[in-house]
Amino acid sequence: MLETLREWGFFLGKRLAILLISLVLMSIITFSVTHFIGNPVYLLVGPRHTQQMLDNMIRDLGLDQPLWQQYLNYAGNLLQGDLGVSRYSYNPVMRDIRSRLPATLELSTFALLLGVLWAVPAGILAGSRPRSRFARIVDVIAQAGVSMPSFWLGLLLIYVFFAKLSWLPAPLGRIDRQYRTIAQVTGWYTIDTLWAGNWNAFVSSVKHLILPALTLAITTSPSTLRIARSKTEEIMQSDYIRSARAFGLSNSTVRRYAFKNMLAPVVTMIAMTYGYLLSGTVLVEIIFTWPGLGLYAVDAMNHSDYEPVMGVVLLSAGFYLSIYLLADIITALIDPRARVTK
Amino acid sequence: MKADDVLVISNASKVFTMRRRSLKRVSMTAVDDVSLTVRRAETVGLVGESGSGKSTLGRAILRLLDLDGGRILFEGREIQGLNERVFRPLRAKIQMVFQNPVTSFNPTMTIGQTLVDAMRLSRHRTLKQKEQRALALLDQMELDERFATLYPYEMSGGQLQRVALARALAPEPHFIFLDEPTAALDMSIRGQIINLLLDLQRQSSLSFIFVSHDLRVIRYIADRIYVMYLGQVVETGTKHAVFESPHHPYTRALLAATLIGQGGRDEVRRAEMLTGEVTQRAHDFAGCKLYGRCRYATERCAREPQVLRAVAQDHWARCWRAEELARSGWLVKGSAANEEPLSGFRQVAV
């Protein structure tokens, strides 16, 4: 017992240390890259400036200080939860991100759920009967999902379900205009509308969410499906499953063992997909005019606006790393081998 | 069927059909009309290169797959075609040890849990008794009690293979199919495992089928031998008969291969060896399956499928030239290397 506790202590300590170090490195990298790219001052002062205006601007932004000093200032602010101010809109980046994060989170989470809900069961079924017709159909679907670009699929879905069938609303934002005043509790319209007890608003938010979520689910789930499928197939043909059968263990027990051993790699893959979704939804956000972080970051980049870009990158990195940590913990709970730190 | 026959396989056959990329179906006969008997407290050695159908046979005996033809009698009872519910109580009596000890354990279960799991069918035991028996079995394998709390990845291959044996013994079987149980182990551990097997056999009249590439191990442990090639038994007989007077060219080649470098006339042994490799075509070839690789092959071999026929008392071979070959003398007879090739095993045993 004590041994196990110590093992877990080591494991968690090491993972947390890695997470912190990665975040620091990440902040240094984003900071350096954005500051090496170029000086934004000329964009800010406009074409009709004097040398005096230029110097003032440089001093105000602290760009006359050495780079390491600038970084330390930035990092100090970061520790206080201050991501700086957008040089374009003069909004605090933290506030911008806070207002846009729920949109991205809602979209990626639903996309992930949709993907996992179909990919994991389908992968398990196909893996247990690798030569069946079902497995072949699943393969074709997965192959198609992987090879379709998300922007193309998004447009196709819009064309079919909005333009042709008119089943779903126009791809303009997260909810119909008249419901935008609904009280923001979580920032997730699907939850806030239910919280407010407004059924029609809820339906509207789901209708807006379904196509972008589906687009992302179809294009990102095949990797999870493949892992679930190949792992199930491998495990079901493994010697230890064979011996479990030979010892007269019931089919349901054997399946439970196989499921448990298949889970660890699948969880890792789901975590990777989630991390990707949080930062990789830009194209889909553009197509569906979804006011999320991706759109925000792209806008900022177009304006050479450092702070929002760094903020979004850091936030994504933090998310990625936390989700990985969570996946590692789950894996370690399932598989004793993963707990060993060397 | 005699009273002391534990396992009787007659005319077993299994054909696998695979779909190739060209969508053409290709069938492969993995087991081709195999008959085999294992008596009580006897070790049958099964020899042959990969793809000769040994493992398929093992899986059929454990009913992990169905044969396409033939019968398998276990202690007088037909087990082919039994449904799982009827067969399950018999599973305790028929066990298997796999070649690779590392992959034959569930990585997420401790050794203790695995051993208790193996006694799933021993309904007369309580959990406490099962745990005690698990520890007793570990002890019998000369493994410390603390191994019960370890996970497979924390153990060495040799230790795991002993646990695999303990696991196979846990449900008190009458018969164990040993699928190359020593192939993944190094020499000294190999000796230990084999001596352990022989001790167990003496104590509880266990019957084994022991599959191996290693003819020296087979020679040490087996009472009778079946040599398989591409799903067929090409020669069978007592250990003495097969080793001292091999009748089939394939057996001769195998024996010659193991004796190269053991002193004596290597050039004669090299001449005895097969040429080429197993080809897909050999599966649906009309004549002898060894045709094309056999130095004794004639035009008749290409034309005529060979049958397994008695060549001496308790000795059968699948070759029409068998007697002629045997008369020509066996090149390693009497050589020093052949007398006691496994004398090392006892010495390394603990």
Contacts between the chains, C-beta under 8 A, distances in Angstrom:
chain1	res1	chain2	res2	distance
A	238	B	103	5.9
A	239	B	98	4.4
A	239	B	100	6.6
A	239	B	103	4.8
A	239	B	104	3.8
A	240	B	103	6.8
A	240	B	104	5.5
A	240	B	105	5.4
A	240	B	106	4.6
A	240	B	107	7.9
A	242	B	59	7.7
A	242	B	62	7.9
A	242	B	64	5.8
A	242	B	96	7.7
A	242	B	98	7.6
A	242	B	104	7.9
A	243	B	96	6.7
A	243	B	98	7.0
A	243	B	104	5.8
A	243	B	118	7.9
A	243	B	167	7.2
A	244	B	106	7.2
A	244	B	117	7.1
A	245	B	64	6.3
A	246	B	62	5.1
A	246	B	64	6.9
A	246	B	91	6.1
A	246	B	94	7.6
A	246	B	95	6.6
A	246	B	96	5.5
A	247	B	91	6.6
A	247	B	92	7.9
A	247	B	117	6.5
A	247	B	118	4.7
A	247	B	119	7.9
A	247	B	120	5.5
A	247	B	121	6.9
A	247	B	167	8.0
A	247	B	171	6.5
A	248	B	88	4.8
A	248	B	89	7.7
A	248	B	91	4.1
A	248	B	92	6.6
A	248	B	120	5.4
A	248	B	121	4.4
A	248	B	171	7.8
A	249	B	117	6.7
A	249	B	120	5.5
A	257	B	106	5.9
A	257	B	108	7.9
A	257	B	109	7.9
A	260	B	108	6.0
A	261	B	106	6.9
A	261	B	107	6.7
A	261	B	108	5.8
A	334	B	108	6.5
A	335	B	107	6.6
A	335	B	108	5.6
A	336	B	107	7.6
A	336	B	108	6.5
A	336	B	151	4.7
A	336	B	153	7.4
A	337	B	107	6.2
A	337	B	151	7.1
A	337	B	153	5.0
A	340	B	153	7.9
